Structures are given as C-alpha cells and as structure tokens.
Amino acid sequence: MIRYATRNDVPVITALMRDFAAFEELSEYFEATTEQLAAAMFGEHAFVNGLVAEDNGKVIAYALFYQNYATFRGQRGMYLEDLFISQAHRGSGIGEAMIRRVAQIAKQQGCERIDFQVLEWNSSAIGFYEKLGADREETERHFKFTDAAFEKLAT
C-alpha cells in the first residue's frame, strides 16, 4: 500500500534515508535528523511531500519530493529528491508504483515534469528510469553551495 507519509513515519523514513546513504556509499555525509525532516515535511514552513509504501504494516520504501520551476521551458515541476525501496523489496514493482503516484500528484498540482538525479554508477536506477521513459541530460552538472561556502555567500 502506498500512502502519504505522516509525522509518525518520520523516524522510519530517516532510518531508510540512512540505508539509502549507505547504499550510495555516502554514509559519511549523512547528517539529517528526524527533527530536521519533520520540520521540512510538517513544520511551519513545510515544503517537502512524502510517500511511503507498506508491506504488512511495515514501511519498506519512501519518496520525498517538492515543487520546482524550469525557467527556460516555463514549466512547473516536481523535484524527486529520494526514491528508495528497502533491499528485500526491490524488483517487486513498488518503485514504479511510487514514481507513478508522484507523477499523479505532480499533475494534480499543475506540474508538467519530474526532475531528479542519479549517481553515474547506479546502472540499475538508470535502467529503471529510462525504462519508464526518462531522458538523461548528459550536459548538465550538479553544483551546490554548502557549509562554509554557503555561509560566506549568505553573510
């Protein structure tokens, strides 16, 4: 069963996020807390949407997403930050069902696209998204200002 995440799901989503970081070999960068995620999803300035998938009442997958805007195309979009299915439940159709639900939500909210990133080495995820019709943009590179660089810009 796929449903919207609730505040009560935040601890298990955070645990799955930690598993996702380990899968992507990025555990050393995982700093997110349950409190931070709860604020982003349910706080005063909440902007993150979430879905969870359950199997026999246990949360086994999550998707986190929020709106964005593509200026050159003039399109409202949904940015898919994470889509993660626990190891034992991969290949069972949950990922496709979840991305379809995100697309339905996006369309209901007036969006025309879904944007996301996949690590270069994650060939199974790349194949999954391409099978569903996703286009890969080879010319764009992901940049970010974070930590000291962000603080320097913001002050």
Summary of the structure (lengths in Angstrom):
residues: 155
radius of gyration: 16.0
end to end distance: 45.8
largest distance: 49.4
contacts: 376
relative contact order: 0.13
helix: 41%
strand: 24%
